[in-house]
Amino acid sequence: MKNSKQIKTMRFTFRRGREILALAVGMALLAGAGPGNGRVLAAQVSQPEGYDDEAWGRLLDDTLEYDEIPDLIEYFNPSYRSALESVEGSLQDSYDMAEDMRDEAKEYRQQAKAMEDEGDAISAAQYKAMGKALQDAASSTEKALNSQKKQLDRYTLEPIRKQLASAAQSLFIGYNQMVKNQALLEKTVELYTDMLSSSEVQTGIGMATSTDLLSAQVELTSAQNQLTTLNNSIDSMRRTLIMLTGWDYTDNPAIGEVPAADVSRIDTIDLEADKVTAIAYNSSLISLKNTAPASRSLKDIHSKDRSVEEAENKLRSNMDTLYNNLQEKRLALQAAETAYQQAKLNWEGNQRRYQLGMLGKTQYLGTEIQYIQALAARDTADMNMSQAFNEYDWAVKGVASIE
């Protein structure tokens, strides 16, 4: 029979798996990822100026790492690249017009020189004046376009990059959590297979009832079905994750592990300063501030001011929640680490007993699965800590709800 800890672990596995997979599907729709997009972009995107050669090589290799995700989104996510091209394309005609003005200004300067050579000072001055006017107009146009480009990046492209990167990193952590739980279920199937075999023998010699045998069969079938479901979920999650980060759905890049959470970072956090930064960078709040009031009446102006104030207070409250979540996850990680160390000691002792014939295989597998459960719980607690950091860090960068 399953003990309560086994049942709880497996239920967590599939509840969490469904949540993560639903997020993955949603992100795939948001990103517009699909067959044929993939790493063909790698041949189209040149190494950005100033980008370290070694870092660019890492970005182009066949391994997906957690810390690479923001840059992978920026340079290889099909949806983001499409948005970038659209923004740049909308300005290109104006940049081309400014370049034409520079070319005409150059021609006027050449004509002015020719007039000077011919001794026509009046015409030369006129050509110079027209050339300068066009040159100044081109410079003013480019300056305005550069400012507009920065605004579009700040308020249109940057929020897209951040939202996609934040979600992709969450999926990366969720994927790794599911892979860790996969090992637990595989060991569970092994345990129940052995228990079924033992029940069949014991039933044959009258030491177990048909009810015991049926129970073992049901438990094994349930564990096998859960493992199949989890394997399918892992495959779907993997395909979504690699497409978000620029690979084709048929590619097979290696997916790295989640970096161990640096718990000591919590003690260095300046929550009040981070709230100020979060407010300054939150795209939804910026949009609200830039929205004109319904009218110029004092009532509508005050109404908008109240909305901004309420949104800022909500964001401050959300930051408090995210910070408290970090503290809770730290305590959970500490407890999971203690439980894991104890389970490890017990399992190592039972390994020796099993080797000496003092413990049956079924009992041995039972203690081994307890160790694997503790290991999975410790790893999950560590990744939950990483997820909490991910949510907090992205909130500081402007990715947080003000609803």
C-alpha positions as CSV (number, residue, x, y, z in Angstrom):
1,M,0.0,0.0,0.0
2,K,1.1,3.6,-0.6
3,N,2.1,5.5,2.5
4,S,0.8,9.0,2.9
5,K,4.1,10.6,2.0
6,Q,4.3,8.7,-1.3
7,I,0.7,9.7,-2.2
8,K,1.4,13.3,-1.4
9,T,4.6,13.4,-3.5
10,M,2.9,11.9,-6.5
11,R,-0.1,14.1,-6.3
12,F,2.3,17.1,-6.1
13,T,4.1,15.8,-9.2
14,F,1.0,15.8,-11.3
15,R,-0.7,18.9,-9.9
16,R,2.5,20.9,-10.5
17,G,3.0,19.2,-13.8
18,R,-0.5,20.3,-15.1
19,E,0.1,23.8,-13.9
20,I,3.5,24.1,-15.6
21,L,2.3,22.5,-18.8
22,A,-0.7,24.9,-19.0
23,L,1.7,27.8,-18.6
24,A,3.9,26.3,-21.3
25,V,1.0,26.0,-23.7
26,G,0.0,29.5,-23.0
27,M,3.5,30.8,-23.6
28,A,3.8,28.9,-26.9
29,L,0.6,30.6,-28.1
30,L,1.9,34.0,-26.9
31,A,5.3,33.5,-28.6
32,G,3.9,32.2,-31.8
33,A,6.4,29.4,-31.8
34,G,6.0,26.8,-34.4
35,P,7.7,24.5,-36.8
36,G,10.2,26.0,-39.2
37,N,11.0,29.1,-37.1
38,G,13.8,27.7,-35.0
39,R,17.5,28.1,-35.2
40,V,17.3,29.2,-38.8
41,L,17.4,32.7,-37.1
42,A,21.0,31.9,-36.0
43,A,22.0,32.3,-39.7
44,Q,20.2,35.6,-39.9
45,V,21.3,37.3,-36.7
46,S,24.8,38.8,-36.6
47,Q,26.8,38.9,-33.5
48,P,25.9,42.2,-31.8
49,E,28.6,44.8,-31.6
50,G,30.4,44.6,-28.3
51,Y,29.1,41.1,-27.5
52,D,31.8,38.9,-26.1
53,D,32.9,36.2,-28.6
54,E,32.9,33.4,-26.0
55,A,29.5,34.4,-24.7
56,W,28.1,34.5,-28.3
57,G,29.6,31.1,-28.9
58,R,27.8,29.7,-25.8
59,L,24.6,31.2,-27.1
60,L,24.9,29.4,-30.4
61,D,25.9,26.0,-28.9
62,D,23.5,23.1,-28.5
63,T,22.8,23.6,-24.8
64,L,20.1,25.6,-23.2
65,E,21.2,27.2,-20.0
66,Y,19.1,29.2,-17.5
67,D,21.2,32.3,-17.6
68,E,21.2,32.4,-21.4
69,I,17.4,32.7,-21.7
70,P,17.1,36.5,-21.8
71,D,19.6,36.8,-24.7
72,L,18.1,33.8,-26.4
73,I,14.7,35.5,-26.3
74,E,16.2,38.7,-27.6
75,Y,18.1,37.3,-30.5
76,F,16.3,34.1,-31.5
77,N,12.7,34.1,-30.3
78,P,10.6,34.3,-33.5
79,S,7.8,36.4,-32.0
80,Y,10.2,38.9,-30.5
81,R,12.2,39.2,-33.7
82,S,9.0,39.8,-35.6
83,A,8.1,42.6,-33.2
84,L,11.6,44.1,-33.5
85,E,11.5,44.0,-37.3
86,S,8.1,45.7,-37.3
87,V,9.3,48.5,-35.0
88,E,12.5,49.0,-37.0
89,G,10.6,48.8,-40.3
90,S,8.1,51.5,-39.2
91,L,11.1,53.9,-38.7
92,Q,13.2,52.9,-41.7
93,D,11.4,55.0,-44.3
94,S,12.0,58.1,-42.1
95,Y,15.7,57.2,-41.7
96,D,15.9,56.7,-45.4
97,M,14.4,60.2,-45.9
98,A,17.0,61.7,-43.6
99,E,19.7,60.0,-45.5
100,D,18.4,61.4,-48.8
101,M,18.5,64.9,-47.2
102,R,22.1,64.3,-46.3
103,D,22.9,63.3,-49.9
104,E,21.1,66.4,-51.2
105,A,23.0,68.6,-48.7
106,K,26.3,67.1,-50.0
107,E,25.3,67.9,-53.6
108,Y,24.5,71.5,-52.6
109,R,27.9,71.8,-50.9
110,Q,29.6,70.5,-54.1
111,Q,27.6,73.0,-56.2
112,A,28.6,75.8,-53.8
113,K,32.2,74.9,-54.2
114,A,31.8,74.9,-58.0
115,M,30.2,78.4,-57.8
116,E,33.1,79.6,-55.6
117,D,35.6,78.3,-58.2
118,E,33.7,80.2,-60.9
119,G,33.8,83.3,-58.8
120,D,30.0,83.4,-58.2
121,A,29.9,84.2,-54.5
122,I,26.2,85.0,-54.4
123,S,25.1,81.6,-55.9
124,A,27.8,79.8,-53.7
125,A,26.3,81.4,-50.6
126,Q,22.8,80.3,-51.6
127,Y,23.9,76.7,-52.2
128,K,25.7,76.6,-48.9
129,A,22.6,77.9,-47.1
130,M,20.4,75.3,-48.7
131,G,23.0,72.6,-48.0
132,K,23.2,73.6,-44.4
133,A,19.4,73.7,-44.0
134,L,19.1,70.2,-45.4
135,Q,22.0,69.0,-43.2
136,D,20.4,70.5,-40.1
137,A,17.0,69.0,-41.1
138,A,18.5,65.6,-41.5
139,S,20.3,65.8,-38.2
140,S,17.1,66.9,-36.4
141,T,15.1,64.2,-38.1
142,E,17.6,61.5,-37.0
143,K,17.8,62.8,-33.5
144,A,14.0,62.7,-33.3
145,L,14.0,59.2,-34.8
146,N,16.6,58.0,-32.4
147,S,14.6,59.3,-29.5
148,Q,11.5,57.7,-30.8
149,K,13.4,54.4,-31.3
150,K,14.5,54.5,-27.7
151,Q,10.9,55.1,-26.6
152,L,9.6,52.2,-28.7
153,D,12.3,50.0,-27.2
154,R,11.6,51.1,-23.7
155,Y,7.8,50.9,-23.8
156,T,7.1,48.4,-26.5
157,L,10.0,46.0,-27.1
158,E,11.5,45.8,-23.6
159,P,8.3,44.7,-21.9
160,I,7.9,41.9,-24.5
161,R,11.5,40.7,-23.9
162,K,11.0,40.8,-20.2
163,Q,7.7,39.0,-20.2
164,L,9.0,36.2,-22.5
165,A,12.3,35.8,-20.6
166,S,10.5,35.7,-17.2
167,A,8.1,33.1,-18.4
168,A,10.7,31.0,-20.2
169,Q,12.9,30.9,-17.0
170,S,9.9,29.8,-15.0
171,L,9.3,27.1,-17.5
172,F,12.9,26.1,-17.4
173,I,12.6,25.7,-13.6
174,G,9.3,23.8,-13.9
175,Y,10.8,21.5,-16.5
176,N,13.7,20.6,-14.2
177,Q,11.2,20.0,-11.3
178,M,9.3,17.5,-13.5
179,V,12.5,15.7,-14.5
180,K,13.5,15.3,-10.8
181,N,10.0,13.9,-10.0
182,Q,10.4,11.5,-13.0
183,A,13.1,9.6,-11.1
184,L,10.8,9.2,-8.1
185,L,8.0,7.7,-10.2
186,E,10.4,5.4,-11.9
187,K,11.6,4.1,-8.6
188,T,7.9,3.9,-7.5
189,V,7.1,1.7,-10.5
190,E,10.1,-0.5,-9.6
191,L,8.9,-0.9,-6.0
192,Y,5.4,-1.8,-6.9
193,T,6.6,-4.2,-9.6
194,D,8.5,-6.0,-6.9
195,M,5.6,-5.8,-4.4
196,L,3.3,-7.3,-7.0
197,S,5.8,-10.2,-7.6
198,S,6.0,-10.8,-3.8
199,S,2.2,-10.7,-3.5
200,E,1.8,-13.3,-6.3
201,V,4.2,-15.6,-4.5
202,Q,2.6,-15.1,-1.1
203,T,-0.9,-15.6,-2.5
204,G,0.2,-18.8,-4.1
205,I,1.3,-20.3,-0.8
206,G,-1.6,-18.9,1.2
207,M,0.3,-16.1,2.9
208,A,-1.6,-13.3,1.2
209,T,-5.2,-12.8,0.0
210,S,-6.5,-12.0,-3.4
211,T,-7.4,-8.6,-2.1
212,D,-3.7,-8.0,-1.4
213,L,-2.8,-9.1,-4.9
214,L,-5.4,-6.9,-6.5
215,S,-4.2,-3.9,-4.4
216,A,-0.6,-4.4,-5.6
217,Q,-1.8,-4.7,-9.2
218,V,-3.9,-1.4,-8.9
219,E,-1.0,0.4,-7.3
220,L,1.5,-0.7,-10.0
221,T,-0.9,0.2,-12.8
222,S,-1.6,3.6,-11.2
223,A,2.2,4.4,-10.9
224,Q,2.8,3.2,-14.5
225,N,0.0,5.5,-15.8
226,Q,1.3,8.4,-13.8
227,L,4.8,7.9,-15.2
228,T,3.5,7.8,-18.8
229,T,1.5,11.0,-18.2
230,L,4.6,12.7,-16.7
231,N,6.8,11.6,-19.5
232,N,4.4,13.1,-22.1
233,S,4.2,16.3,-20.1
234,I,8.0,16.5,-19.9
235,D,8.2,16.1,-23.7
236,S,5.6,18.8,-24.3
237,M,7.2,21.2,-21.9
238,R,10.6,20.6,-23.5
239,R,9.4,21.3,-27.0
240,T,7.7,24.5,-25.9
241,L,10.8,25.7,-24.0
242,I,13.2,25.1,-26.9
243,M,10.9,26.8,-29.4
244,L,10.6,29.9,-27.1
245,T,14.4,30.1,-27.0
246,G,14.9,29.8,-30.8
247,W,15.2,26.1,-31.6
248,D,13.0,24.2,-34.0
249,Y,10.6,21.8,-32.3
250,T,12.5,18.9,-33.9
251,D,15.8,20.0,-32.5
252,N,17.3,18.2,-29.5
253,P,19.5,20.6,-27.5
254,A,20.7,19.6,-24.0
255,I,18.8,21.4,-21.3
256,G,21.0,22.5,-18.3
257,E,20.1,22.3,-14.7
258,V,18.7,25.1,-12.5
259,P,21.6,26.8,-10.8
260,A,21.5,26.2,-7.0
261,A,19.7,29.0,-5.2
262,D,22.0,31.5,-3.4
263,V,20.0,31.8,-0.2
264,S,22.5,34.3,1.3
265,R,21.2,36.8,-1.3
266,I,18.1,37.3,0.8
267,D,20.1,39.0,3.5
268,T,21.5,41.6,1.0
269,I,18.1,42.6,-0.4
270,D,17.0,46.2,0.2
271,L,13.3,45.8,-0.1
272,E,12.4,49.5,0.0
273,A,15.0,50.4,-2.7
274,D,13.7,47.5,-4.8
275,K,10.1,48.8,-4.6
276,V,11.3,52.2,-6.0
277,T,13.0,50.4,-8.9
278,A,10.0,48.2,-9.5
279,I,7.7,51.2,-9.7
280,A,10.1,53.0,-12.1
281,Y,10.4,50.0,-14.5
282,N,6.9,48.5,-14.4
283,S,5.5,48.9,-17.9
284,S,1.9,48.7,-16.9
285,L,2.4,51.5,-14.4
286,I,4.3,53.6,-16.9
287,S,1.5,53.1,-19.4
288,L,-1.1,54.2,-16.7
289,K,1.0,57.3,-15.9
290,N,1.3,58.2,-19.6
291,T,-2.4,57.8,-20.2
292,A,-4.2,61.2,-20.4
293,P,-7.1,61.8,-18.0
294,A,-10.6,61.5,-19.5
295,S,-10.7,65.4,-19.5
296,R,-8.9,68.3,-18.1
297,S,-11.4,68.7,-15.3
298,L,-10.0,68.5,-11.8
299,K,-12.2,65.5,-11.1
300,D,-10.7,63.5,-13.9
301,I,-7.2,64.6,-13.1
302,H,-7.6,63.6,-9.5
303,S,-9.2,60.3,-10.6
304,K,-6.1,59.5,-12.7
305,D,-3.8,60.4,-9.8
306,R,-5.7,58.1,-7.5
307,S,-5.5,55.3,-10.0
308,V,-1.7,55.7,-10.2
309,E,-1.4,55.9,-6.4
310,E,-3.5,52.8,-6.0
311,A,-1.4,50.9,-8.6
312,E,1.8,51.9,-6.9
313,N,0.5,50.8,-3.5
314,K,-0.6,47.5,-5.0
315,L,2.9,47.0,-6.5
316,R,4.5,47.8,-3.2
317,S,2.2,45.2,-1.6
318,N,3.1,42.6,-4.2
319,M,6.8,43.2,-3.6
320,D,6.2,42.6,0.1
321,T,4.5,39.3,-0.8
322,L,7.3,38.3,-3.0
323,Y,9.9,39.1,-0.4
324,N,8.0,37.2,2.3
325,N,7.8,34.3,-0.2
326,L,11.6,34.3,-0.3
327,Q,11.7,34.0,3.5
328,E,9.2,31.1,3.5
329,K,11.0,29.2,0.7
330,R,14.3,29.6,2.6
331,L,12.8,27.9,5.7
332,A,11.3,25.2,3.5
333,L,14.6,24.6,1.9
334,Q,16.4,24.3,5.3
335,A,13.8,21.8,6.5
336,A,14.0,19.8,3.3
337,E,17.8,19.7,3.5
338,T,17.6,18.4,7.1
339,A,15.1,15.7,6.1
340,Y,17.3,14.7,3.2
341,Q,20.4,14.3,5.3
342,Q,18.5,12.0,7.7
343,A,17.0,10.0,4.9
344,K,20.4,9.6,3.3
345,L,21.9,8.2,6.6
346,N,19.0,5.8,6.9
347,W,19.3,4.6,3.3
348,E,23.1,4.1,3.6
349,G,22.6,2.0,6.7
350,N,19.9,-0.1,5.0
351,Q,22.2,-0.6,2.0
352,R,24.6,-2.4,4.3
353,R,21.8,-4.5,5.9
354,Y,20.6,-5.5,2.4
355,Q,24.0,-6.5,1.3
356,L,24.3,-8.7,4.4
357,G,21.0,-10.3,3.8
358,M,19.4,-8.7,6.8
359,L,16.8,-6.9,4.7
360,G,14.5,-8.2,1.9
361,K,14.4,-6.5,-1.5
362,T,10.9,-5.1,-1.1
363,Q,11.8,-3.6,2.3
364,Y,15.1,-2.3,0.8
365,L,13.2,-0.6,-2.1
366,G,10.8,0.9,0.4
367,T,13.7,2.6,2.2
368,E,15.3,3.6,-1.1
369,I,12.2,5.3,-2.3
370,Q,12.0,7.2,1.0
371,Y,15.5,8.4,0.3
372,I,14.6,9.4,-3.3
373,Q,11.5,11.2,-2.0
374,A,13.6,13.2,0.4
375,L,16.1,14.0,-2.4
376,A,13.3,15.0,-4.7
377,A,11.8,17.1,-2.0
378,R,15.2,18.8,-1.3
379,D,15.7,19.5,-5.0
380,T,12.2,20.8,-5.4
381,A,12.6,23.1,-2.4
382,D,15.8,24.4,-4.0
383,M,14.1,25.0,-7.3
384,N,11.1,26.6,-5.5
385,M,13.7,28.9,-3.9
386,S,15.1,29.7,-7.4
387,Q,11.5,30.3,-8.7
388,A,10.9,32.7,-5.8
389,F,14.1,34.6,-6.7
390,N,13.1,34.5,-10.4
391,E,9.7,36.2,-9.6
392,Y,11.2,38.7,-7.2
393,D,14.1,39.7,-9.6
394,W,11.8,40.1,-12.6
395,A,9.4,42.2,-10.4
396,V,12.2,44.6,-9.7
397,K,12.9,44.7,-13.4
398,G,9.3,45.7,-14.1
399,V,7.5,42.3,-14.6
400,A,4.8,42.3,-11.9
401,S,1.1,42.7,-11.8
402,I,-0.5,45.9,-10.5
403,E,-4.0,44.4,-10.7
